[in-house]
Amino acid sequence: MILTFIMAAMNNCKKYIKTWQMEPIGIAQAAALTPDDVEIKFFDDRVEEIDYDVETDYVAISVETYSAQRAYDITREFQKRGKKVLLAGFHPTLVSDEAINYADSILIGQAENVWAEIIADMKKGELKKVYRGNNEVNLKGIFPRRDIFKGKNYMPVTLIENARGCKFNCQFCSIAAFHKSHCNYRPIEDVIYEVKNAKYKTIFFIDDNIGSDIERAKELFKALIPYKIKWISQIATACLEDDELVELMEKSGCLGVLIGFESFNPANLKQMNKTWNTGIEKYERILKKLTKHNIFVYGTFIFGYDEDNEETFKITLDFAMRNNLILAAFNHLMPFPGTPLYETLKDRMLYDKWWLNENCSFADVVFRPKNLPPEKLSELCYIYKKKFYSFPSMLKRAWGLRKCLLSHWTMMFDFFKYNVMSDIDTTKRRGFAIGKEK
């Protein structure tokens, strides 16, 4: 039997956004679960052409909400050629009643507990319409099949999963909706094995919050110290009050972290169900601590909640500049289906199922904010990203980060490289179509 995996892109554009081209670990893990007597083929729609005439028995497509329209188009192409298609991932799980109409089969939830059944049914030619995984998965001994990445043009960073899911329940977050605020951890020895065998020694731990279990995180960081790697990950502000944790982050090679600050407004944070974020004073205290330990911060902010207006952008840019964030994201609020936010904004949506609307682009605001017209909110996000990534801003922040940059001498070049890349991406993402390139 031959099984072909597909990573669906957001659209059929031939020049995809480079910073989105990272190893799809989820597919590599599914490949690892697949027995040796099944031949595996893999196409990443973001970096290469899909061969629709490839010799295969089944096709499995990984689908996110932004890539749903494109994934359905890919499905139709394979079905025209008589191939059976399974859809899996966040979107088929959160919008299963829609996805089931496009595919021969869908996987709802995680694969580990049900993949063996799926493969057995494929071999028998008896693929069921729906398979359901669950949140109680054992990740021990599962190592991604990285050989499937050979020849792909990915960014030179090794992605490693330490834990899957998130214990928090942010209103806007599809990860929380998918995992139901549950987190599964891999054995630390498995993580270290991957670190030792990593192709690139800059590691991106793809956890949604690498500090979700603080004592376990400390254990992991202690185990990383002998390997002298550089690593990045995402972490919540709630974890960073622990001084020992931050010290161990530095000792273990932490180069930088992504922190979702999201907002400075308590009412917005309450609506997000993110009340452990307590505003500017706490944020700045944490940032000073991280800078002292030579850890860079990529800060993300969300605009479009009911307390936001144009002044919110000015305050946020001032904060990002004053605290010398290495990178920053000024994102408009996006209601993903299956999240509490989507239900809250249903009566204010501009499109029914925006992810299937061919006129929709990545930068579009798809609901009516309280204090700003949708077009104005989108424009302000673009304007303030461009201000943050302007050359004077880069110089000012580089000077503010000079101690960190000197302690990580290779970052002297990378600071400007990734700021320039982010500036270019900001322009590319504006108008980047969902589904089909216009």
FENWO-V802140 format. One record per backbone hydrogen bond with DSSP energy under -1.0 kcal/mol. NH is the residue of the N-H (numbers start at 1). CO is the residue of the C=O. If there is no record, write none. Layout:
nh->(NH	NH)
co->(CO	CO)
This chain:
nh->(3	4	5	6	7	8	20	21	22	25	28	29	30	31	32	33	38	39	41	43	45	47	48	52	54	57	58	59	60	61	62	63	68	71	72	73	74	75	76	77	78	79	80	82	83	86	87	88	91	93	94	95	98	99	100	101	102	103	104	105	106	107	108	114	115	118	119	120	121	122	123	124	126	131	133	137	142	145	146	148	149	150	152	154	155	157	158	160	164	171	173	177	178	179	180	181	184	186	191	192	193	194	195	196	197	198	203	204	205	206	210	212	217	218	219	220	221	222	223	224	225	227	228	230	231	232	233	235	239	242	246	247	248	249	250	251	252	253	254	255	256	257	258	259	261	262	263	269	270	271	272	274	277	283	284	285	286	287	288	289	290	291	292	293	294	295	296	298	299	300	301	302	303	308	314	315	316	317	318	319	320	321	322	323	324	325	326	329	331	333	336	339	341	343	344	345	348	350	356	357	360	362	364	368	377	378	379	380	381	382	383	384	385	386	387	388	389	390	394	395	396	397	398	399	400	401	402	405	406	407	408	411	412	414	415	417	418	419	420	421	422	423	424	425	426	427	428	429	432	434	435	436)
co->(39	58	41	60	43	62	17	18	20	23	24	25	26	27	28	29	35	1	3	5	7	44	44	50	51	2	2	84	4	86	6	88	65	67	68	69	70	71	72	73	74	75	76	79	78	59	105	61	63	89	90	91	95	95	96	98	99	99	85	85	129	87	131	111	111	114	115	116	117	118	119	120	121	106	108	135	139	28	144	145	146	147	149	152	21	155	202	204	184	272	170	173	174	175	176	176	164	162	187	188	189	190	191	192	193	195	230	158	232	160	234	209	213	214	215	216	217	218	219	220	221	224	225	201	253	203	256	258	236	239	242	243	244	245	246	247	248	250	249	231	231	296	233	298	259	300	261	265	266	267	268	269	274	279	280	281	282	283	284	285	286	287	288	289	291	290	255	257	327	259	329	262	331	305	310	311	312	313	314	315	316	317	318	319	321	320	297	299	301	303	334	336	171	339	340	341	345	366	353	354	357	432	361	348	373	374	375	376	377	378	379	380	381	382	383	384	385	387	390	391	392	393	394	395	396	397	399	401	402	403	404	408	409	410	411	413	414	415	416	417	418	419	420	421	422	423	424	425	429	360	10	434)
